Amino acid sequence: MPDATLQAFYDHGEVGEPMPADGGDCDAMLARFREAGVDMTKLAAKLQADGAKSFVAAWNDLLGRIAAQRTTLT
């Protein structure tokens, strides 16, 4: 998880109720998005691409920090 996400959650995040196993009212909520003109396929693709990009950046940052600490210790 990117540091910025952790910091934002620490700053003002709240743990709410978990999503019900059956998805709750997600079908109705998604229908509202579609009715508002949101292209769900494009939105899903963008969220997946952005999430993957953020994960890769966080992973590379972590590997860089580990390498720097390893160099410091040797």
All heavy atoms as a GROMACS GRO file, in nm:
protein
  549
    1MET      N    1   0.085  -0.117   0.000
    1MET     CA    2   0.000   0.000   0.000
    1MET      C    3   0.090   0.123   0.000
    1MET      O    4   0.185   0.130   0.078
    1MET     CB    5  -0.089  -0.003   0.124
    1MET     CG    6  -0.185   0.111   0.129
    1MET     SD    7  -0.294   0.108   0.272
    1MET     CE    8  -0.370  -0.051   0.262
    2PRO      N    9   0.061   0.220  -0.084
    2PRO     CA   10   0.144   0.341  -0.089
    2PRO      C   11   0.143   0.415   0.044
    2PRO      O   12   0.041   0.420   0.114
    2PRO     CB   13   0.078   0.425  -0.199
    2PRO     CG   14   0.002   0.327  -0.282
    2PRO     CD   15  -0.041   0.219  -0.186
    3ASP      N   16   0.258   0.475   0.078
    3ASP     CA   17   0.268   0.551   0.203
    3ASP      C   18   0.163   0.660   0.212
    3ASP      O   19   0.107   0.684   0.320
    3ASP     CB   20   0.407   0.614   0.216
    3ASP     CG   21   0.514   0.514   0.257
    3ASP    OD1   22   0.478   0.402   0.299
    3ASP    OD2   23   0.633   0.549   0.247
    4ALA      N   24   0.135   0.727   0.100
    4ALA     CA   25   0.038   0.836   0.104
    4ALA      C   26  -0.100   0.785   0.147
    4ALA      O   27  -0.172   0.854   0.221
    4ALA     CB   28   0.028   0.903  -0.034
    5THR      N   29  -0.136   0.665   0.106
    5THR     CA   30  -0.264   0.607   0.146
    5THR      C   31  -0.265   0.578   0.295
    5THR      O   32  -0.362   0.610   0.365
    5THR     CB   33  -0.290   0.478   0.067
    5THR    OG1   34  -0.290   0.508  -0.073
    5THR    CG2   35  -0.424   0.416   0.105
    6LEU      N   36  -0.157   0.520   0.345
    6LEU     CA   37  -0.148   0.492   0.489
    6LEU      C   38  -0.152   0.621   0.570
    6LEU      O   39  -0.220   0.628   0.674
    6LEU     CB   40  -0.019   0.415   0.519
    6LEU     CG   41  -0.013   0.272   0.471
    6LEU    CD1   42   0.126   0.215   0.491
    6LEU    CD2   43  -0.116   0.187   0.542
    7GLN      N   44  -0.080   0.722   0.525
    7GLN     CA   45  -0.078   0.849   0.598
    7GLN      C   46  -0.214   0.916   0.597
    7GLN      O   47  -0.259   0.971   0.698
    7GLN     CB   48   0.029   0.941   0.539
    7GLN     CG   49   0.170   0.893   0.568
    7GLN     CD   50   0.276   0.969   0.492
    7GLN    OE1   51   0.247   1.051   0.405
    7GLN    NE2   52   0.402   0.938   0.521
    8ALA      N   53  -0.282   0.911   0.484
    8ALA     CA   54  -0.415   0.971   0.475
    8ALA      C   55  -0.512   0.898   0.568
    8ALA      O   56  -0.593   0.961   0.638
    8ALA     CB   57  -0.466   0.967   0.331
    9PHE      N   58  -0.504   0.765   0.572
    9PHE     CA   59  -0.592   0.691   0.661
    9PHE      C   60  -0.561   0.722   0.806
    9PHE      O   61  -0.651   0.743   0.887
    9PHE     CB   62  -0.582   0.540   0.636
    9PHE     CG   63  -0.678   0.463   0.721
    9PHE    CD1   64  -0.812   0.455   0.686
    9PHE    CD2   65  -0.636   0.402   0.838
    9PHE    CE1   66  -0.902   0.386   0.766
    9PHE    CE2   67  -0.725   0.333   0.919
    9PHE     CZ   68  -0.859   0.326   0.883
   10TYR      N   69  -0.433   0.730   0.840
   10TYR     CA   70  -0.394   0.764   0.976
   10TYR      C   71  -0.447   0.901   1.014
   10TYR      O   72  -0.494   0.923   1.125
   10TYR     CB   73  -0.241   0.759   0.990
   10TYR     CG   74  -0.193   0.800   1.127
   10TYR    CD1   75  -0.200   0.711   1.233
   10TYR    CD2   76  -0.142   0.927   1.150
   10TYR    CE1   77  -0.156   0.746   1.359
   10TYR    CE2   78  -0.098   0.964   1.276
   10TYR     CZ   79  -0.106   0.875   1.381
   10TYR     OH   80  -0.062   0.912   1.505
   11ASP      N   81  -0.442   0.993   0.919
   11ASP     CA   82  -0.484   1.131   0.944
   11ASP      C   83  -0.635   1.143   0.964
   11ASP      O   84  -0.680   1.211   1.056
   11ASP     CB   85  -0.439   1.220   0.828
   11ASP     CG   86  -0.480   1.365   0.847
   11ASP    OD1   87  -0.452   1.420   0.955
   11ASP    OD2   88  -0.542   1.421   0.755
   12HIS      N   89  -0.713   1.081   0.878
   12HIS     CA   90  -0.857   1.104   0.886
   12HIS      C   91  -0.944   0.983   0.848
   12HIS      O   92  -1.064   0.995   0.832
   12HIS     CB   93  -0.897   1.223   0.796
   12HIS     CG   94  -0.861   1.204   0.652
   12HIS    ND1   95  -0.738   1.240   0.602
   12HIS    CD2   96  -0.930   1.153   0.548
   12HIS    CE1   97  -0.735   1.212   0.474
   12HIS    NE2   98  -0.849   1.159   0.439
   13GLY      N   99  -0.881   0.866   0.838
   13GLY     CA  100  -0.957   0.747   0.799
   13GLY      C  101  -1.041   0.694   0.913
   13GLY      O  102  -1.012   0.714   1.031
   14GLU      N  103  -1.145   0.626   0.876
   14GLU     CA  104  -1.232   0.560   0.972
   14GLU      C  105  -1.267   0.421   0.921
   14GLU      O  106  -1.294   0.404   0.803
   14GLU     CB  107  -1.362   0.639   0.992
   14GLU     CG  108  -1.342   0.775   1.056
   14GLU     CD  109  -1.474   0.848   1.076
   14GLU    OE1  110  -1.579   0.782   1.082
   14GLU    OE2  111  -1.470   0.971   1.083
   15VAL      N  112  -1.264   0.325   1.010
   15VAL     CA  113  -1.304   0.190   0.973
   15VAL      C  114  -1.454   0.180   0.996
   15VAL      O  115  -1.502   0.198   1.106
   15VAL     CB  116  -1.230   0.083   1.058
   15VAL    CG1  117  -1.280  -0.056   1.024
   15VAL    CG2  118  -1.080   0.095   1.037
   16GLY      N  119  -1.524   0.155   0.888
   16GLY     CA  120  -1.670   0.143   0.897
   16GLY      C  121  -1.711  -0.002   0.904
   16GLY      O  122  -1.630  -0.092   0.930
   17GLU      N  123  -1.836  -0.024   0.877
   17GLU     CA  124  -1.888  -0.160   0.875
   17GLU      C  125  -1.835  -0.233   0.753
   17GLU      O  126  -1.822  -0.175   0.646
   17GLU     CB  127  -2.041  -0.156   0.868
   17GLU     CG  128  -2.107  -0.099   0.992
   17GLU     CD  129  -2.083  -0.183   1.116
   17GLU    OE1  130  -2.091  -0.307   1.106
   17GLU    OE2  131  -2.053  -0.125   1.221
   18PRO      N  132  -1.801  -0.360   0.767
   18PRO     CA  133  -1.755  -0.435   0.649
   18PRO      C  134  -1.868  -0.453   0.549
   18PRO      O  135  -1.986  -0.451   0.585
   18PRO     CB  136  -1.712  -0.570   0.708
   18PRO     CG  137  -1.782  -0.581   0.838
   18PRO     CD  138  -1.805  -0.440   0.888
   19MET      N  139  -1.830  -0.470   0.423
   19MET     CA  140  -1.930  -0.492   0.319
   19MET      C  141  -1.994  -0.629   0.342
   19MET      O  142  -1.924  -0.726   0.370
   19MET     CB  143  -1.866  -0.488   0.181
   19MET     CG  144  -1.966  -0.510   0.068
   19MET     SD  145  -1.890  -0.510  -0.096
   19MET     CE  146  -1.871  -0.336  -0.121
   20PRO      N  147  -2.124  -0.635   0.330
   20PRO     CA  148  -2.190  -0.765   0.347
   20PRO      C  149  -2.140  -0.865   0.243
   20PRO      O  150  -2.103  -0.827   0.132
   20PRO     CB  151  -2.338  -0.735   0.323
   20PRO     CG  152  -2.353  -0.588   0.330
   20PRO     CD  153  -2.218  -0.529   0.300
   21ALA      N  154  -2.141  -0.991   0.278
   21ALA     CA  155  -2.092  -1.096   0.188
   21ALA      C  156  -2.168  -1.098   0.056
   21ALA      O  157  -2.113  -1.133  -0.048
   21ALA     CB  158  -2.102  -1.232   0.257
   22ASP      N  159  -2.294  -1.056   0.059
   22ASP     CA  160  -2.374  -1.057  -0.065
   22ASP      C  161  -2.360  -0.927  -0.144
   22ASP      O  162  -2.427  -0.907  -0.244
   22ASP     CB  163  -2.521  -1.085  -0.034
   22ASP     CG  164  -2.588  -0.973   0.046
   22ASP    OD1  165  -2.520  -0.873   0.081
   22ASP    OD2  166  -2.709  -0.986   0.073
   23GLY      N  167  -2.274  -0.836  -0.100
   23GLY     CA  168  -2.252  -0.710  -0.172
   23GLY      C  169  -2.346  -0.599  -0.132
   23GLY      O  170  -2.332  -0.487  -0.179
   24GLY      N  171  -2.443  -0.629  -0.048
   24GLY     CA  172  -2.535  -0.525  -0.002
   24GLY      C  173  -2.610  -0.460  -0.117
   24GLY      O  174  -2.662  -0.528  -0.204
   25ASP      N  175  -2.608  -0.327  -0.121
   25ASP     CA  176  -2.682  -0.254  -0.224
   25ASP      C  177  -2.591  -0.214  -0.341
   25ASP      O  178  -2.621  -0.119  -0.414
   25ASP     CB  179  -2.747  -0.130  -0.164
   25ASP     CG  180  -2.646  -0.027  -0.115
   25ASP    OD1  181  -2.526  -0.060  -0.104
   25ASP    OD2  182  -2.687   0.087  -0.087
   26CYS      N  183  -2.482  -0.289  -0.362
   26CYS     CA  184  -2.387  -0.250  -0.466
   26CYS      C  185  -2.450  -0.247  -0.605
   26CYS      O  186  -2.418  -0.160  -0.686
   26CYS     CB  187  -2.264  -0.338  -0.464
   26CYS     SG  188  -2.292  -0.507  -0.519
   27ASP      N  189  -2.542  -0.338  -0.634
   27ASP     CA  190  -2.606  -0.339  -0.766
   27ASP      C  191  -2.684  -0.210  -0.790
   27ASP      O  192  -2.677  -0.151  -0.898
   27ASP     CB  193  -2.697  -0.461  -0.783
   27ASP     CG  194  -2.619  -0.591  -0.793
   27ASP    OD1  195  -2.503  -0.588  -0.840
   27ASP    OD2  196  -2.673  -0.695  -0.753
   28ALA      N  197  -2.756  -0.164  -0.689
   28ALA     CA  198  -2.832  -0.040  -0.701
   28ALA      C  199  -2.738   0.080  -0.716
   28ALA      O  200  -2.762   0.171  -0.796
   28ALA     CB  201  -2.922  -0.021  -0.579
   29MET      N  202  -2.628   0.079  -0.642
   29MET     CA  203  -2.532   0.190  -0.650
   29MET      C  204  -2.466   0.194  -0.788
   29MET      O  205  -2.453   0.300  -0.849
   29MET     CB  206  -2.426   0.175  -0.542
   29MET     CG  207  -2.326   0.288  -0.536
   29MET     SD  208  -2.400   0.450  -0.505
   29MET     CE  209  -2.456   0.430  -0.338
   30LEU      N  210  -2.427   0.078  -0.840
   30LEU     CA  211  -2.368   0.073  -0.973
   30LEU      C  212  -2.467   0.117  -1.080
   30LEU      O  213  -2.430   0.184  -1.177
   30LEU     CB  214  -2.314  -0.067  -1.003
   30LEU     CG  215  -2.193  -0.110  -0.919
   30LEU    CD1  216  -2.159  -0.256  -0.946
   30LEU    CD2  217  -2.074  -0.020  -0.944
   31ALA      N  218  -2.593   0.082  -1.062
   31ALA     CA  219  -2.697   0.126  -1.156
   31ALA      C  220  -2.708   0.279  -1.156
   31ALA      O  221  -2.725   0.340  -1.262
   31ALA     CB  222  -2.831   0.063  -1.120
   32ARG      N  223  -2.695   0.340  -1.039
   32ARG     CA  224  -2.699   0.487  -1.032
   32ARG      C  225  -2.583   0.549  -1.108
   32ARG      O  226  -2.598   0.651  -1.176
   32ARG     CB  227  -2.697   0.533  -0.886
   32ARG     CG  228  -2.827   0.503  -0.814
   32ARG     CD  229  -2.823   0.541  -0.668
   32ARG     NE  230  -2.798   0.683  -0.650
   32ARG     CZ  231  -2.765   0.738  -0.534
   32ARG    NH1  232  -2.752   0.663  -0.426
   32ARG    NH2  233  -2.745   0.868  -0.524
   33PHE      N  234  -2.466   0.488  -1.100
   33PHE     CA  235  -2.352   0.537  -1.176
   33PHE      C  236  -2.379   0.526  -1.326
   33PHE      O  237  -2.352   0.620  -1.402
   33PHE     CB  238  -2.224   0.458  -1.141
   33PHE     CG  239  -2.157   0.504  -1.015
   33PHE    CD1  240  -2.164   0.427  -0.901
   33PHE    CD2  241  -2.087   0.623  -1.011
   33PHE    CE1  242  -2.102   0.468  -0.784
   33PHE    CE2  243  -2.025   0.665  -0.896
   33PHE     CZ  244  -2.032   0.588  -0.781
   34ARG      N  245  -2.430   0.411  -1.369
   34ARG     CA  246  -2.460   0.392  -1.512
   34ARG      C  247  -2.564   0.493  -1.559
   34ARG      O  248  -2.551   0.551  -1.667
   34ARG     CB  249  -2.508   0.250  -1.538
   34ARG     CG  250  -2.397   0.147  -1.544
   34ARG     CD  251  -2.445   0.012  -1.594
   34ARG     NE  252  -2.536  -0.053  -1.499
   34ARG     CZ  253  -2.498  -0.124  -1.393
   34ARG    NH1  254  -2.369  -0.139  -1.368
   34ARG    NH2  255  -2.585  -0.179  -1.312
   35GLU      N  256  -2.667   0.516  -1.477
   35GLU     CA  257  -2.772   0.613  -1.513
   35GLU      C  258  -2.716   0.754  -1.523
   35GLU      O  259  -2.767   0.836  -1.599
   35GLU     CB  260  -2.884   0.609  -1.409
   35GLU     CG  261  -2.966   0.481  -1.414
   35GLU     CD  262  -3.054   0.463  -1.291
   35GLU    OE1  263  -3.059   0.554  -1.204
   35GLU    OE2  264  -3.117   0.355  -1.280
   36ALA      N  265  -2.609   0.782  -1.448
   36ALA     CA  266  -2.546   0.914  -1.453
   36ALA      C  267  -2.450   0.926  -1.571
   36ALA      O  268  -2.388   1.031  -1.591
   36ALA     CB  269  -2.472   0.941  -1.323
   37GLY      N  270  -2.436   0.818  -1.650
   37GLY     CA  271  -2.354   0.823  -1.770
   37GLY      C  272  -2.211   0.773  -1.750
   37GLY      O  273  -2.127   0.792  -1.839
   38VAL      N  274  -2.182   0.712  -1.637
   38VAL     CA  275  -2.048   0.660  -1.614
   38VAL      C  276  -2.031   0.529  -1.691
   38VAL      O  277  -2.113   0.439  -1.680
   38VAL     CB  278  -2.024   0.637  -1.463
   38VAL    CG1  279  -1.890   0.571  -1.439
   38VAL    CG2  280  -2.035   0.767  -1.385
   39ASP      N  281  -1.925   0.524  -1.769
   39ASP     CA  282  -1.892   0.401  -1.842
   39ASP      C  283  -1.818   0.310  -1.745
   39ASP      O  284  -1.699   0.330  -1.715
   39ASP     CB  285  -1.804   0.434  -1.963
   39ASP     CG  286  -1.771   0.312  -2.048
   39ASP    OD1  287  -1.761   0.200  -1.994
   39ASP    OD2  288  -1.753   0.331  -2.169
   40MET      N  289  -1.887   0.209  -1.694
   40MET     CA  290  -1.831   0.124  -1.589
   40MET      C  291  -1.710   0.044  -1.638
   40MET      O  292  -1.618   0.020  -1.562
   40MET     CB  293  -1.939   0.031  -1.535
   40MET     CG  294  -2.058   0.104  -1.474
   40MET     SD  295  -2.013   0.219  -1.342
   40MET     CE  296  -1.966   0.104  -1.216
   41THR      N  297  -1.710   0.006  -1.765
   41THR     CA  298  -1.597  -0.069  -1.818
   41THR      C  299  -1.472   0.018  -1.820
   41THR      O  300  -1.364  -0.024  -1.777
   41THR     CB  301  -1.629  -0.122  -1.959
   41THR    OG1  302  -1.746  -0.205  -1.951
   41THR    CG2  303  -1.513  -0.202  -2.016
   42LYS      N  304  -1.486   0.142  -1.867
   42LYS     CA  305  -1.372   0.234  -1.870
   42LYS      C  306  -1.328   0.270  -1.729
   42LYS      O  307  -1.208   0.281  -1.701
   42LYS     CB  308  -1.407   0.360  -1.947
   42LYS     CG  309  -1.412   0.341  -2.097
   42LYS     CD  310  -1.440   0.471  -2.168
   42LYS     CE  311  -1.450   0.450  -2.318
   42LYS     NZ  312  -1.482   0.576  -2.387
   43LEU      N  313  -1.423   0.290  -1.640
   43LEU     CA  314  -1.390   0.323  -1.501
   43LEU      C  315  -1.312   0.209  -1.436
   43LEU      O  316  -1.210   0.231  -1.372
   43LEU     CB  317  -1.516   0.353  -1.420
   43LEU     CG  318  -1.496   0.380  -1.272
   43LEU    CD1  319  -1.404   0.500  -1.249
   43LEU    CD2  320  -1.629   0.399  -1.202
   44ALA      N  321  -1.359   0.087  -1.455
   44ALA     CA  322  -1.290  -0.029  -1.396
   44ALA      C  323  -1.149  -0.042  -1.452
   44ALA      O  324  -1.054  -0.067  -1.376
   44ALA     CB  325  -1.371  -0.156  -1.423
   45ALA      N  326  -1.133  -0.022  -1.582
   45ALA     CA  327  -1.001  -0.032  -1.644
   45ALA      C  328  -0.908   0.076  -1.588
   45ALA      O  329  -0.791   0.048  -1.558
   45ALA     CB  330  -1.012  -0.020  -1.795
   46LYS      N  331  -0.960   0.197  -1.572
   46LYS     CA  332  -0.877   0.306  -1.519
   46LYS      C  333  -0.838   0.279  -1.374
   46LYS      O  334  -0.723   0.299  -1.335
   46LYS     CB  335  -0.949   0.440  -1.529
   46LYS     CG  336  -0.870   0.554  -1.466
   46LYS     CD  337  -0.910   0.687  -1.518
   46LYS     CE  338  -0.837   0.803  -1.453
   46LYS     NZ  339  -0.695   0.785  -1.427
   47LEU      N  340  -0.933   0.235  -1.293
   47LEU     CA  341  -0.902   0.206  -1.153
   47LEU      C  342  -0.799   0.094  -1.142
   47LEU      O  343  -0.707   0.102  -1.058
   47LEU     CB  344  -1.029   0.168  -1.077
   47LEU     CG  345  -1.129   0.282  -1.053
   47LEU    CD1  346  -1.257   0.227  -0.993
   47LEU    CD2  347  -1.068   0.388  -0.963
   48GLN      N  348  -0.811  -0.008  -1.225
   48GLN     CA  349  -0.713  -0.117  -1.222
   48GLN      C  350  -0.576  -0.069  -1.266
   48GLN      O  351  -0.474  -0.102  -1.204
   48GLN     CB  352  -0.760  -0.233  -1.310
   48GLN     CG  353  -0.875  -0.309  -1.248
   48GLN     CD  354  -0.925  -0.420  -1.338
   48GLN    OE1  355  -0.893  -0.428  -1.456
   48GLN    NE2  356  -1.005  -0.509  -1.281
   49ALA      N  357  -0.570   0.011  -1.373
   49ALA     CA  358  -0.442   0.061  -1.422
   49ALA      C  359  -0.377   0.155  -1.320
   49ALA      O  360  -0.257   0.144  -1.291
   49ALA     CB  361  -0.460   0.133  -1.556
   50ASP      N  362  -0.456   0.246  -1.264
   50ASP     CA  363  -0.402   0.339  -1.164
   50ASP      C  364  -0.356   0.265  -1.039
   50ASP      O  365  -0.252   0.297  -0.982
   50ASP     CB  366  -0.506   0.444  -1.125
   50ASP     CG  367  -0.536   0.544  -1.237
   50ASP    OD1  368  -0.467   0.541  -1.341
   50ASP    OD2  369  -0.630   0.624  -1.218
   51GLY      N  370  -0.434   0.166  -0.998
   51GLY     CA  371  -0.397   0.088  -0.880
   51GLY      C  372  -0.269   0.010  -0.902
   51GLY      O  373  -0.182   0.006  -0.815
   52ALA      N  374  -0.256  -0.052  -1.019
   52ALA     CA  375  -0.135  -0.127  -1.050
   52ALA      C  376  -0.014  -0.035  -1.055
   52ALA      O  377   0.093  -0.068  -1.002
   52ALA     CB  378  -0.151  -0.201  -1.183
   53LYS      N  379  -0.030   0.081  -1.116
   53LYS     CA  380   0.080   0.178  -1.125
   53LYS      C  381   0.123   0.222  -0.985
   53LYS      O  382   0.242   0.230  -0.954
   53LYS     CB  383   0.036   0.298  -1.208
   53LYS     CG  384   0.142   0.403  -1.228
   53LYS     CD  385   0.089   0.517  -1.314
   53LYS     CE  386   0.190   0.629  -1.326
   53LYS     NZ  387   0.138   0.741  -1.405
   54SER      N  388   0.027   0.250  -0.899
   54SER     CA  389   0.057   0.291  -0.762
   54SER      C  390   0.125   0.179  -0.685
   54SER      O  391   0.220   0.203  -0.609
   54SER     CB  392  -0.073   0.334  -0.694
   54SER     OG  393  -0.048   0.377  -0.562
   55PHE      N  394   0.078   0.056  -0.703
   55PHE     CA  395   0.140  -0.058  -0.635
   55PHE      C  396   0.284  -0.075  -0.679
   55PHE      O  397   0.373  -0.096  -0.595
   55PHE     CB  398   0.061  -0.186  -0.663
   55PHE     CG  399   0.124  -0.307  -0.601
   55PHE    CD1  400   0.101  -0.337  -0.467
   55PHE    CD2  401   0.207  -0.389  -0.674
   55PHE    CE1  402   0.161  -0.449  -0.409
   55PHE    CE2  403   0.266  -0.501  -0.618
   55PHE     CZ  404   0.242  -0.530  -0.484
   56VAL      N  405   0.310  -0.068  -0.809
   56VAL     CA  406   0.446  -0.084  -0.860
   56VAL      C  407   0.536   0.026  -0.804
   56VAL      O  408   0.650  -0.002  -0.762
   56VAL     CB  409   0.447  -0.084  -1.015
   56VAL    CG1  410   0.589  -0.072  -1.070
   56VAL    CG2  411   0.382  -0.212  -1.067
   57ALA      N  412   0.488   0.149  -0.800
   57ALA     CA  413   0.569   0.258  -0.745
   57ALA      C  414   0.600   0.235  -0.598
   57ALA      O  415   0.714   0.254  -0.553
   57ALA     CB  416   0.496   0.392  -0.764
   58ALA      N  417   0.500   0.192  -0.521
   58ALA     CA  418   0.521   0.165  -0.378
   58ALA      C  419   0.618   0.048  -0.360
   58ALA      O  420   0.705   0.051  -0.272
   58ALA     CB  421   0.388   0.136  -0.309
   59TRP      N  422   0.606  -0.055  -0.442
   59TRP     CA  423   0.694  -0.171  -0.433
   59TRP      C  424   0.838  -0.132  -0.464
   59TRP      O  425   0.930  -0.169  -0.392
   59TRP     CB  426   0.645  -0.280  -0.530
   59TRP     CG  427   0.730  -0.402  -0.528
   59TRP    CD1  428   0.820  -0.442  -0.623
   59TRP    CD2  429   0.734  -0.502  -0.424
   59TRP    NE1  430   0.878  -0.560  -0.586
   59TRP    CE2  431   0.828  -0.600  -0.464
   59TRP    CE3  432   0.668  -0.518  -0.304
   59TRP    CZ2  433   0.857  -0.711  -0.387
   59TRP    CZ3  434   0.696  -0.630  -0.227
   59TRP    CH2  435   0.790  -0.725  -0.268
   60ASN      N  436   0.856  -0.054  -0.572
   60ASN     CA  437   0.990  -0.009  -0.608
   60ASN      C  438   1.050   0.080  -0.499
   60ASN      O  439   1.169   0.073  -0.470
   60ASN     CB  440   0.989   0.061  -0.743
   60ASN     CG  441   0.969  -0.036  -0.857
   60ASN    OD1  442   1.001  -0.154  -0.847
   60ASN    ND2  443   0.912   0.012  -0.967
   61ASP      N  444   0.968   0.163  -0.439
   61ASP     CA  445   1.014   0.248  -0.328
   61ASP      C  446   1.059   0.161  -0.211
   61ASP      O  447   1.165   0.185  -0.151
   61ASP     CB  448   0.902   0.343  -0.285
   61ASP     CG  449   0.946   0.434  -0.172
   61ASP    OD1  450   1.046   0.507  -0.189
   61ASP    OD2  451   0.880   0.433  -0.066
   62LEU      N  452   0.980   0.060  -0.178
   62LEU     CA  453   1.017  -0.031  -0.070
   62LEU      C  454   1.149  -0.102  -0.100
   62LEU      O  455   1.237  -0.109  -0.013
   62LEU     CB  456   0.906  -0.135  -0.048
   62LEU     CG  457   0.937  -0.246   0.053
   62LEU    CD1  458   0.957  -0.188   0.193
   62LEU    CD2  459   0.826  -0.349   0.053
   63LEU      N  460   1.165  -0.153  -0.221
   63LEU     CA  461   1.290  -0.219  -0.257
   63LEU      C  462   1.408  -0.123  -0.249
   63LEU      O  463   1.517  -0.161  -0.205
   63LEU     CB  464   1.280  -0.279  -0.398
   63LEU     CG  465   1.184  -0.397  -0.414
   63LEU    CD1  466   1.182  -0.444  -0.559
   63LEU    CD2  467   1.218  -0.511  -0.320
   64GLY      N  468   1.387   0.001  -0.289
   64GLY     CA  469   1.493   0.102  -0.278
   64GLY      C  470   1.531   0.129  -0.134
   64GLY      O  471   1.650   0.142  -0.101
   65ARG      N  472   1.432   0.136  -0.046
   65ARG     CA  473   1.460   0.159   0.096
   65ARG      C  474   1.535   0.041   0.156
   65ARG      O  475   1.627   0.059   0.236
   65ARG     CB  476   1.330   0.182   0.173
   65ARG     CG  477   1.265   0.314   0.141
   65ARG     CD  478   1.139   0.330   0.220
   65ARG     NE  479   1.064   0.447   0.176
   65ARG     CZ  480   0.974   0.506   0.250
   65ARG    NH1  481   0.945   0.459   0.370
   65ARG    NH2  482   0.910   0.611   0.206
   66ILE      N  483   1.496  -0.080   0.120
   66ILE     CA  484   1.564  -0.199   0.170
   66ILE      C  485   1.709  -0.200   0.122
   66ILE      O  486   1.802  -0.226   0.200
   66ILE     CB  487   1.492  -0.327   0.126
   66ILE    CG1  488   1.358  -0.338   0.200
   66ILE    CG2  489   1.578  -0.451   0.152
   66ILE    CD1  490   1.267  -0.448   0.148
   67ALA      N  491   1.731  -0.169  -0.004
   67ALA     CA  492   1.868  -0.166  -0.060
   67ALA      C  493   1.953  -0.060   0.011
   67ALA      O  494   2.068  -0.085   0.045
   67ALA     CB  495   1.863  -0.140  -0.210
   68ALA      N  496   1.894   0.056   0.037
   68ALA     CA  497   1.968   0.163   0.106
   68ALA      C  498   2.004   0.121   0.248
   68ALA      O  499   2.117   0.145   0.294
   68ALA     CB  500   1.886   0.291   0.107
   69GLN      N  501   1.912   0.058   0.316
   69GLN     CA  502   1.940   0.013   0.453
   69GLN      C  503   2.042  -0.099   0.454
   69GLN      O  504   2.129  -0.104   0.542
   69GLN     CB  505   1.812  -0.032   0.522
   69GLN     CG  506   1.721   0.084   0.556
   69GLN     CD  507   1.592   0.041   0.624
   69GLN    OE1  508   1.569  -0.078   0.644
   69GLN    NE2  509   1.509   0.136   0.657
   70ARG      N  510   2.036  -0.187   0.355
   70ARG     CA  511   2.132  -0.296   0.346
   70ARG      C  512   2.273  -0.240   0.323
   70ARG      O  513   2.370  -0.285   0.383
   70ARG     CB  514   2.093  -0.392   0.234
   70ARG     CG  515   2.175  -0.519   0.234
   70ARG     CD  516   2.132  -0.616   0.127
   70ARG     NE  517   2.167  -0.559  -0.003
   70ARG     CZ  518   2.096  -0.576  -0.113
   70ARG    NH1  519   1.988  -0.648  -0.113
   70ARG    NH2  520   2.135  -0.522  -0.226
   71THR      N  521   2.282  -0.138   0.239
   71THR     CA  522   2.411  -0.074   0.212
   71THR      C  523   2.465  -0.009   0.338
   71THR      O  524   2.584  -0.017   0.367
   71THR     CB  525   2.397   0.031   0.099
   71THR    OG1  526   2.350  -0.035  -0.018
   71THR    CG2  527   2.528   0.099   0.070
   72THR      N  528   2.378   0.053   0.415
   72THR     CA  529   2.418   0.118   0.539
   72THR      C  530   2.472   0.017   0.640
   72THR      O  531   2.566   0.044   0.713
   72THR     CB  532   2.298   0.193   0.600
   72THR    OG1  533   2.252   0.290   0.506
   72THR    CG2  534   2.338   0.263   0.729
   73LEU      N  535   2.413  -0.102   0.641
   73LEU     CA  536   2.452  -0.204   0.738
   73LEU      C  537   2.580  -0.279   0.700
   73LEU      O  538   2.641  -0.342   0.784
   73LEU     CB  539   2.339  -0.304   0.758
   73LEU     CG  540   2.212  -0.247   0.820
   73LEU    CD1  541   2.100  -0.352   0.818
   73LEU    CD2  542   2.237  -0.201   0.963
   74THR      N  543   2.618  -0.273   0.573
   74THR     CA  544   2.737  -0.349   0.532
   74THR      C  545   2.860  -0.264   0.529
   74THR      O  546   2.868  -0.151   0.540
   74THR     CB  547   2.718  -0.413   0.393
   74THR    OG1  548   2.686  -0.311   0.298
   74THR    CG2  549   2.611  -0.517   0.398
   0.00000   0.00000   0.00000
